[in-house]
């Protein structure tokens, strides 16, 4: 008797219990619970959209790959993640970080819009 399907079902139920209903990376749409890699206490990482030091509460769920990619883009863009005491410079850094996030999000939004037009 092949018990692998039963073990797979148990693993799936455990992951869905941890992940909650319909877990998905907001950028790439990766939602396969078997492929999501555990990160500390979660399966998706919380990306601080304008950097944690500037706004601790503004987060979105990302898979590890998208989080690593956007972090690298932020570093290349010069959006420093350290706290900036100068208010004007801080807001400029926050806007730069938002621009990087929106640039990654825009193609996904276009694809979703196309799906609606096709449907």
PyMOL commands that set and color helices and strands:
alter all, ss='L'
color gray80, all
select helices_A, chain A and resi 4-19+64-77+87-118
alter helices_A, ss='H'
color red, helices_A
select strands_A, chain A and resi 45-48+59-62
alter strands_A, ss='S'
color yellow, strands_A
deselect
rebuild
show_as cartoon
